[in-house]
Amino acid sequence: MALAKLDHVNLRTARLAEMCAFYIEVLGMTEGPRPAFGFGGAWLYCGGEATVHLVEVARQPAPEGELRLEHFAFQASGLADFLALLKARGEAYRIGVIQDFGIIQVNIHDPDGNHIHVDFAAAEAAEVPDEPALAQL
């Protein structure tokens, strides 16, 4: 057996509307079709694929034991626009530069505290000259 790709991430949340808004407004995903399960939730699409599955729960899962996911990541383009959006929304972020692989990681957290990084090609750093973390590129 050989794995082909990541299919989706499933996150439990007591803040369904807030989580949907974050993934739609910050990451540009769209809400799409979802099976008629017997519980609330939403499927958020990226590139035509249901990538983030949100499951609505009554009580927020505790990060110290019930949330075991460290992070998940997306590849993207449009670094300058993404950073401008984060700044305009007041979203906290941290940039990591993986020089050996030519990757810029923009690390963010969703409203439930799940760690996400969005990866961009290092060549896009030139489009964001005012970002100190990218000065090394």
N, C-alpha and C positions, 0 to 999 in steps of 0.2 A: 504494500500500500504506500502511496505517496500523497501527501497533503497537497491540495491545489491552491487554497486561499482561505483567509479568515471569512467565515460566512456571516456571523453576527455576534454582538455582545448583548447579554441579557442583564438588565439592571433592575433591581427592586427599589421602589421609591414610594414615599408617602406624599410627594410633591409633584404629581404627574403634570399638571399644567405648567408649573415653573420649569420642570425639566424639559418638556416639549419646547417651550419658548426658547430656552437656552440653545438646544441643538438646532433649532430652526433659525434663530436670529444670529447666533454667533458662528455656527459651523455651516450654515446654509443648507441644512438637510430639509427634506420635505416629509410631511406626514402622509402615509399611504395606507393601502389595504392591509387589513389584519384579520385573521380568522376570528370567528365569533366565539371566543373563549368565554368561560363562565366567570371571568374576573376582568377588572378594568386594566387598561394599558394602552400603549400606542406603539406602532412600528414606524421608525424614522428611516428614510431612504437616502442613500448616497450613491450617485451614479446608477440609478435605477434598481439598486439592490436594497432590501430591508437589512440595514446594517446594525442599527441600535434598536433592541426590543426593550421597551419599558414595561414593567409589571407593577401595577398599583397595589400597594399594601396599606393596611390601616395604621401601622406604627413604623416610624422611620427606622431602618436597620442601623444597628450600632456599629460604627467604624472599627471599634476594637475587636470585633469578633465575627460579625455577620457579613461585613463587606470584605471579601478576601482578594478582590481584584486590585493589583497595584496600579496598572495603567493599561490603556489601549491607545493605538495610534492610527493616524490617517496620513496618507501622502497627499500633498496639495501643491498648487501653484498660486501665485498672487500674494506673496509675503507682505509687501508694502500695504496693500489693501486690508489684509487680515489684521496687521498690527494697528492700522488706523481705526478699524472697527473696534478692536479691543480697547484702545485708548478712549474712543468716543463713548463707549459703554461703561468705562471705569472698571473693566475686568482686569484682575491681577494676572500677570504672566511672567514667565521666566524663560529666557532664551538659553539654549544649550547649543554649542557648536561641536559637531563630530567631524573634525577635519579629515581624518583618515578615510571617511566614507563620503565626504562632500555633502553633509546634511546639516541643515539648521533646524533645530527642534524648538517649537514654541510650546511651552508647557503651561497648561491651564487646568482649572478644576471646575467641574459642573456644580450646580447648586447643592448636590448631595455630597460633594467633596471627592468625587471620583477623578483621578488623575488621567488627563488626556494629553498626548503630545501630537502636534500637527507638524509634519516634516516637509521641509522645502529644500530645493536644490541650493547649494551654497552660492551659485552664481546670482541668485536673487538678492544677495546682501547688498550689491551695488545700488539697488533701487531704494535702499533705506539708509542713506548716509548719516542720519541723525541718531541711529541706534548704537549706543556705546558697546553693547555686547557683540556687535558685528564688526567692530573696528579691526579685529585681528584677522579678518579674511581679506 
